[in-house]
Amino acid sequence: MLLLTFDYGPGVVMQLKNQKILIVGGGTSGWMAASLLAKKWPNCQIKLIESQNIGTVGVGEGSTPYIKQFFNALEIEESDWMPFCNATYKNGIEFINWSTQPGYNRYFHAFLSDLDEQHTPLFEQATLNRRQGQAVKAHPDGYFFLQTLAQQHRQPTLEVQSNNNAAPHNIYAYHFDSGKLAEYLKQYCLNLGVEHQFVDIETVELAGNGEIAAVIAKDKCRFEADLYLDCTGFSSLLIEKTLKERFISFDENLYNDRAVTVASKAQMHYQPQTTSTALTNGWAWQIPLTSRTGNGYVYSSKYISDEQATQELIEFVGRDNLIGEPRVIPMKVGRVERAWVKNCVAIGLSQGFIEPLEATGLHFIQTSIESFILLYELGEGSAEYRQVYNREIEHVFERVRDYIVSHYLTNSRNDTEYWRVCRDKINISDTLDGLMRQWCSGKDFKAALKKAELDHIYPSASWHMLLAGMGFLPPIDGAHRLSDSEKRTLAQIAEVHQQHINVYGKT
């Protein structure tokens, strides 16, 4: 999502040598950071310290397609890490019951394929026709190849290797056990020479210039470094508690502040997709792993209690399917004002968090580390390049927030106060307000995205899928039925999809 271009290959501006880097905190963020840093800067001394008393949620994690670049950079094959992490493929996200508009109670938000390049303009034209008053349905289902793959329970990778040249290239993501991924990356890092130690931290010492001088353990062991990465999660031990960086809350834009999670039995014949189902006061995810299914209910404690949310999730999943006990997790939604302060960079939850509706958490981790590496090489940690980094992080957080807010802003539910407030009283940015006006006025929405520098974060196709899939379209008599033109177009697309689909394996 970051606008900067990161290159893992040779020809870097500066190669770090003998720099001491201390990563404080493990988990997915800590070990992803250690992996990329050790791969890119092999001559640095990298050490990760973490508490042995902090566990992981481990109910199943979803990702965006960008994480494929992470594994490619580390030269890790799918056949190696995926079985270890109980991973499955992800073709996209199906949204259920966010809209009450007839014909729009569910839609599939697909990742993209080469085949979609010729069909996306047809879909965007249909949405434009509808926004300009024509009686067309303009629903995204049927236009995108990975939706067809998911419907037929097929993974997005090729089953028949001899047909590689004829098959379309797909952009896909993964589901996996995040605790297992951290374990896998830990071993990867140890093999690259990263040091690891279990430590309970007591204090953090500052130098006279305000930089972090050392991290002091309870046993008085002292850890000094040139650079410090804060991967301490919501506690933000270094960036907030020590350096006193201001936290900017998004509670006026995104009302959900809790999640209750629980694992359930593995699905025998799962579709390779994440499912997001709107419930009474929030939404529930379902993520299929090979070992189990990850479930969670993201909600606002202002409108439903933890006990009520837990009971609603249990009823949704089915008590007989549960594995283990539900766990309530408070969420701290927002970001620190600056993610790189002096000699400290916040990564992961210590940097910020936006609710997991579009699986952006790991994406933020990856792009933040990549951008930090690039800018440190360019500017050797200078204040000028720290400012560039912080502006980029701010831009991405603000615009991803806008995209997530759009899901709530365009909901049409009226069954609870929660959904009405999310639609009618939610605060939105000037940028998002301008986009919504452009959409509703029937003007060129793709051009508006480009002007707002948002097409680098989510492409035009994603915005069109979201807004049209939610039924955020003008009411027209008979518009919920496909027009004859749409029927012909979708029939032609379905024929093209079917010509290619048999070269993909089933899950």
Residue pairs with C-beta under 8 A, 6 or more apart in sequence:
1 66
1 360
1 363
1 364
1 367
1 396
1 400
1 456
1 457
2 367
2 368
2 370
2 371
2 392
2 396
3 392
3 395
3 396
3 453
3 456
4 370
4 371
4 374
4 375
4 392
6 367
6 370
6 371
6 373
6 374
7 374
8 39
8 40
8 73
12 40
12 377
13 377
13 378
14 376
14 377
14 378
14 380
15 41
15 43
15 377
16 41
16 43
16 44
16 376
16 377
17 43
17 44
18 43
18 44
18 45
19 41
19 44
19 45
19 226
19 227
20 44
20 45
20 47
20 224
20 225
20 226
20 227
21 37
21 41
21 44
21 45
21 46
21 47
21 225
21 226
21 227
21 228
21 229
22 47
22 48
22 49
22 215
22 223
22 224
22 225
22 227
22 228
22 229
23 30
23 33
23 34
23 37
23 46
23 47
23 48
23 49
23 228
23 229
23 231
24 30
24 48
24 49
24 50
24 201
24 215
24 228
24 229
24 230
24 231
24 232
24 237
24 238
25 48
25 49
25 50
25 230
25 231
25 232
25 233
25 237
25 348
25 350
26 48
26 50
26 54
26 182
26 186
26 231
27 50
27 54
27 56
27 178
27 182
27 231
27 233
27 348
28 56
28 61
28 178
28 181
28 182
28 185
28 348
28 362
28 365
29 231
29 233
29 347
29 348
29 349
29 350
29 365
30 48
30 50
30 182
30 229
30 231
30 347
30 348
31 48
31 181
31 182
31 185
31 186
31 188
31 189
32 70
32 185
32 362
32 365
32 366
32 369
33 229
33 231
33 347
33 365
33 369
34 46
34 48
34 185
34 189
34 194
35 70
35 74
35 185
35 188
35 189
35 192
36 70
36 73
36 74
36 366
36 369
36 370
36 373
37 44
37 46
37 369
37 373
38 44
38 46
38 189
38 192
38 193
38 194
39 73
39 74
39 192
40 373
41 373
42 192
42 193
45 195
46 189
46 193
46 194
46 195
47 194
47 195
47 196
47 197
47 223
47 225
48 189
48 194
48 195
48 196
48 197
49 196
49 197
49 198
49 199
49 201
49 215
49 217
49 223
50 196
50 198
50 199
51 198
51 199
51 200
51 201
52 198
52 200
53 200
54 233
56 178
56 179
56 182
57 178
57 179
57 261
57 327
57 329
58 177
58 178
58 179
58 180
58 263
59 261
59 262
59 263
59 287
59 294
59 295
59 296
60 175
60 176
60 177
60 178
60 263
60 287
60 288
60 289
60 292
60 293
60 294
60 295
61 175
61 176
61 177
61 178
61 181
61 287
61 294
61 359
61 361
61 362
62 90
62 93
62 173
62 174
62 175
62 274
62 285
62 287
62 356
62 359
63 90
63 173
63 174
63 175
63 176
63 359
63 362
63 363
64 173
64 358
64 359
64 360
64 362
64 363
65 111
65 171
65 172
65 173
66 363
66 366
66 367
67 173
67 174
67 362
67 363
67 366
68 172
68 173
69 366
70 366
71 77
71 78
71 81
74 188
76 188
78 157
81 87
81 181
81 184
82 174
82 176
83 290
84 180
84 183
84 184
85 176
85 177
85 180
85 181
85 184
86 176
86 177
86 180
86 289
86 290
86 291
86 292
87 174
87 175
87 176
87 177
87 289
87 290
88 155
88 174
88 175
88 176
88 270
88 272
88 288
88 289
88 290
88 507
89 155
89 156
89 157
89 172
89 173
89 174
89 175
89 272
89 507
90 111
90 172
90 173
90 174
90 175
90 272
90 273
90 274
91 110
91 111
91 146
91 147
91 149
91 150
91 156
91 170
91 172
91 271
91 272
91 273
92 108
92 109
92 110
92 111
92 144
92 146
92 147
92 150
92 273
92 274
93 108
93 109
93 273
93 274
93 275
93 276
93 358
93 359
94 106
94 107
94 108
94 109
94 150
94 271
94 273
94 274
94 275
94 276
95 106
95 107
95 108
95 109
95 276
95 277
95 278
95 407
95 469
95 470
96 105
96 106
96 275
96 276
96 277
96 278
97 105
97 106
97 277
97 278
97 413
98 276
98 278
98 283
98 407
98 411
98 413
98 470
99 105
99 410
99 411
99 412
99 413
99 469
99 470
99 471
100 412
100 413
100 414
101 412
101 470
101 471
101 473
101 480
102 480
103 137
103 139
103 471
103 480
103 481
104 139
104 469
104 470
104 471
104 480
107 139
107 140
107 141
107 465
107 468
107 469
107 470
108 140
108 141
108 144
108 147
108 150
108 273
108 469
109 140
109 462
109 465
109 466
109 469
110 116
110 140
110 144
110 145
110 146
110 147
110 150
110 465
111 146
111 156
111 170
111 171
111 172
111 173
112 120
112 144
112 146
112 170
112 171
112 459
112 461
113 144
113 145
113 146
113 156
113 168
113 169
113 170
113 171
114 168
114 169
114 170
115 145
115 168
115 496
115 497
115 500
116 143
116 144
116 145
116 461
119 143
119 144
119 493
119 496
120 143
120 144
120 460
120 461
120 464
122 143
122 489
122 493
123 138
123 140
123 143
123 144
123 461
123 464
123 465
123 468
124 445
124 446
124 460
124 461
124 464
126 136
126 137
126 138
126 468
126 486
126 489
127 138
127 445
127 464
127 467
127 468
127 473
128 442
128 445
129 136
129 138
130 136
130 137
130 138
130 468
130 473
130 474
130 476
130 479
131 439
131 440
131 441
131 442
131 473
131 474
132 442
133 442
133 474
133 476
134 476
134 483
135 476
135 477
135 478
135 479
135 483
136 479
136 482
136 483
136 485
136 486
137 479
137 480
137 481
137 482
137 483
137 486
138 468
138 473
138 486
139 468
139 469
140 147
140 464
140 465
140 468
140 469
141 147
141 469
142 490
142 493
142 494
143 490
143 493
144 461
144 465
145 168
145 170
145 497
145 500
146 156
146 170
146 172
148 494
148 497
148 498
148 501
149 155
149 156
149 170
149 272
149 501
149 504
150 271
150 272
150 273
151 271
152 501
152 506
153 269
153 270
153 271
153 272
153 506
153 507
154 272
154 501
154 504
154 505
154 506
154 507
155 272
155 504
155 505
155 506
155 507
156 170
156 172
156 272
156 504
157 170
157 172
157 504
157 505
158 164
158 167
158 503
158 504
158 505
159 503
159 504
159 505
159 506
160 502
160 503
163 503
166 500
166 503
167 500
167 503
167 504
168 500
173 359
175 274
175 287
175 288
175 289
175 294
176 289
177 289
177 291
186 196
189 196
190 196
199 215
199 217
199 221
199 223
200 217
200 218
200 219
201 215
201 216
201 217
201 218
201 237
202 216
202 217
202 218
202 220
203 215
203 216
204 212
204 214
204 215
204 216
204 237
204 238
204 241
204 242
205 212
205 213
205 214
205 215
205 216
206 212
206 213
206 242
207 213
209 342
210 243
210 342
211 342
211 343
211 344
212 225
212 228
212 238
212 242
212 243
212 342
212 343
212 344
213 224
214 222
214 223
214 224
215 222
215 223
215 228
216 222
216 223
217 223
226 343
227 343
227 344
227 345
227 381
228 238
228 343
228 344
228 345
229 344
229 345
229 346
229 347
230 236
230 237
230 238
230 239
230 344
230 345
230 346
230 347
230 350
230 351
231 347
231 348
231 350
232 238
232 350
233 348
233 349
233 350
234 330
234 332
234 349
234 350
234 353
235 241
235 350
236 245
236 247
236 336
236 346
236 349
236 350
237 350
238 344
238 346
238 350
239 245
239 336
239 339
239 341
239 344
239 346
239 350
239 351
240 247
240 336
240 350
242 344
243 341
243 342
243 344
245 336
245 337
245 338
245 341
245 346
246 336
246 337
247 332
247 334
247 335
247 336
247 337
248 334
248 335
248 336
248 337
249 333
249 334
250 333
250 334
250 335
250 354
250 401
251 257
251 333
251 334
252 426
252 427
253 401
253 405
253 426
253 427
253 428
253 429
254 333
254 354
254 355
254 401
254 404
254 405
254 408
255 300
255 302
255 303
255 408
255 418
255 421
255 422
255 426
256 282
256 298
256 299
256 300
256 331
256 333
256 355
257 300
257 301
257 302
257 330
257 331
257 333
258 298
258 299
258 300
258 301
258 306
258 309
258 328
258 329
258 330
258 331
259 296
259 297
259 298
259 299
259 328
259 329
259 331
259 355
259 356
260 296
260 297
260 299
260 306
260 309
260 310
260 313
260 326
260 327
260 328
260 329
261 294
261 295
261 296
261 297
261 326
261 327
261 329
262 295
262 296
262 313
262 314
262 317
262 322
262 323
262 324
262 325
262 326
262 327
263 292
263 293
263 294
263 295
263 322
263 323
263 324
264 292
264 293
264 295
264 317
264 318
264 321
264 322
264 323
265 292
265 293
265 321
265 323
266 288
266 289
266 290
266 291
266 292
266 293
267 288
267 293
269 507
270 288
270 293
270 507
271 288
271 507
272 288
272 507
274 285
274 286
274 287
274 359
275 285
275 286
276 283
276 284
276 285
276 357
277 283
277 284
277 286
277 316
278 411
278 413
278 419
279 297
279 299
279 312
279 313
279 316
280 304
280 312
280 415
280 416
280 418
281 299
281 300
281 303
281 304
281 309
281 416
281 418
281 419
282 297
282 298
282 299
282 300
282 304
282 309
282 418
283 297
283 298
283 357
284 295
284 296
284 297
284 298
284 313
284 316
285 294
285 295
285 296
285 298
285 356
286 293
286 294
286 295
287 293
287 294
287 295
288 294
292 323
293 321
295 313
295 316
295 317
296 313
296 356
297 309
297 310
297 312
297 313
297 316
298 331
298 355
298 356
298 357
299 309
300 418
303 416
303 417
303 418
304 312
304 418
306 328
309 328
310 326
310 328
313 326
314 322
314 326
331 353
331 355
332 349
332 353
333 353
333 354
333 355
334 352
334 353
335 351
335 352
335 353
335 393
335 394
335 397
336 346
336 350
336 351
336 352
338 386
338 390
339 345
339 346
339 347
339 351
339 352
339 368
339 389
339 390
339 393
340 346
340 372
340 386
340 389
340 390
340 393
341 386
343 381
345 368
345 372
346 352
347 365
347 368
347 369
348 361
348 364
348 365
349 361
351 364
351 368
351 393
352 364
352 393
352 397
353 361
354 360
354 361
354 364
354 397
354 400
354 401
354 404
355 404
357 404
357 407
358 400
358 403
358 404
360 400
360 404
364 396
364 397
367 396
368 393
371 389
371 392
371 393
372 389
375 385
375 386
375 388
375 389
376 385
378 385
379 385
379 386
379 388
395 453
396 457
398 429
398 431
399 431
399 452
399 453
399 454
399 457
400 457
401 429
402 428
402 429
402 431
402 432
402 435
402 454
403 454
403 457
403 458
403 462
403 463
403 466
405 426
405 428
405 432
406 432
406 436
406 463
406 466
406 467
407 466
407 470
408 422
408 423
408 426
409 422
409 423
409 426
409 428
409 432
409 436
410 423
410 466
410 467
410 470
410 471
410 472
411 419
411 422
411 423
411 470
412 423
412 470
412 471
413 419
413 420
413 423
414 420
428 436
431 452
431 454
434 448
434 452
435 445
435 448
435 449
435 452
435 454
435 463
438 444
438 445
438 448
439 445
439 448
439 467
439 472
440 474
445 460
445 463
445 464
446 455
446 460
449 455
449 460
449 463
454 463
467 473
473 479
482 490
